[in-house]
Amino acid sequence: MAVHFFHTSDWHLGQLFYNYSRHFEHEQFLTWLIEQIKQKQPHALLISGDIYDVINPSSAAQKQLYQFLAQAHAVAPHMQTLMIAGNHDSGYRIEQIEPLLEKYNAKTVGLVRWDANRRLDIDRLILPIYNPKQQIVAWCIALPFLRNAEITGFNEHTQDSQSAIEYLHQTLILEAKKRKTADQALIIMSHAHIQGGQESDSERCIIGHQEALSTTLFDHDVDYVALGHLHKPQQVSQPFIRYSGSPIPLSFSEKNYKHQIVDVHIHPEHTVPEQRLSFSAIHIPRTVAMHRLTGELEDVMQQLKALPSDKVIENIEQREYVDIEYQSNTPPPLNLRQQIEDLLPKQQYRLVRLSRKRIALHQDSEAHSKIDLAPPTPTQLFTHLWQNMGYDNNAEVHADFLTLLQEAEEKQQQKNTTS
């Protein structure tokens, strides 16, 4: 029996972008998604984690999710919404609303649970997907973001994180294969960093040195792996292992991503992979434009003047974002931000970041190639910082620094003498 579902992830409801709310952009995405659900009537909607942007989401962000669930159920009563917690979510919080979720034919998995005998609670992690005739057409293994405290130390297979992750996947896949019939599909929904996945700038600081999981965890009998965590839509290793990506750009490094949901069809009766699995990207329209301007300051000023100025946008949440990173080795004029603000049409754009990037000089690279293990003196450190700020050597400033340094050393000596 064929199964049809949408794969989406990383909504990050409630995100503040340079202190600006993304509520309007998320509202536009959810309205668009409701229309896709209404038109295509999938059996299920999979949301692969990071539903919210923070563990304690605002009431507005929570209301946005609940209103979406109500609207989705109204246009597709048979559709199940299956959600897992991501690293930005509180697993406890999203599981607390189970009575509300049941009303809208939705289910969430926030935690990996173990019973009193330290056995894995398998039934909460393997979810059936039904068609409108209430026939099971697929089984979905739902794995939220795996935190060490929730998965290690329960038995001889979970002594460390890596062995625990392998044990979870092997145990759940084996059990799901026992439950499924030949005409039912097997799906894994997971919020994880998978080896080979391409992350954006906004994710590198979060992922850091987090060990990426191997695609070998996914049994060859798995039909589709619906991943969340990385914001770029992509396949990893195999076409059936996919990140759907975030619905809106969550940083300027993601402005050129083709944001999408994945429309997936699985036909278990077919043995040929091309006939068994088919999917297509449904691209999400961008509702608020992003502009990144780079180059030397004069070039940036020309780019600013070339920006369209044909709109009056009353709602500040709908105004277009502008990010500026100009190149220069000299300190900025004191009124630079005001100059830029004056060039930007006030009711069309929002200047969210203005930064200066120093131009690397050849002699700097030669100097950095020499390794000096000796700690810098206060004078050397001051000179280095002064030059990095773009200021030229100045005899008066140097003399003032030496005077302050001498006063500080004398005070330290007096303190050492009296103590």
VENCOR-V201755 format. One record per helix or strand of 2 or more residues. SS is the DSSP state (hx for helix, st for strand). FROM is the first residue (numbers start at 1). TO is the last residue. If there is no record, write none. Layout:
# VENCOR-V201755
ss->[SS & SS]
from->[FROM & FROM]
to->[TO & TO]
This chain:
# VENCOR-V201755
ss->[st & st & st & hx & st & hx & st & hx & hx & st & st & st & hx & hx & st & hx & hx & st & st & st & hx & st & hx & st & st & hx & hx & st & hx & st & hx & hx & hx]
from->[3 & 16 & 20 & 23 & 44 & 59 & 80 & 91 & 98 & 106 & 126 & 136 & 148 & 161 & 185 & 201 & 215 & 224 & 234 & 241 & 252 & 260 & 273 & 277 & 290 & 297 & 316 & 320 & 336 & 349 & 362 & 378 & 395]
to->[8 & 17 & 21 & 40 & 47 & 75 & 84 & 95 & 103 & 109 & 130 & 143 & 151 & 179 & 191 & 207 & 217 & 228 & 235 & 243 & 254 & 266 & 276 & 283 & 296 & 306 & 318 & 327 & 343 & 357 & 369 & 388 & 418]
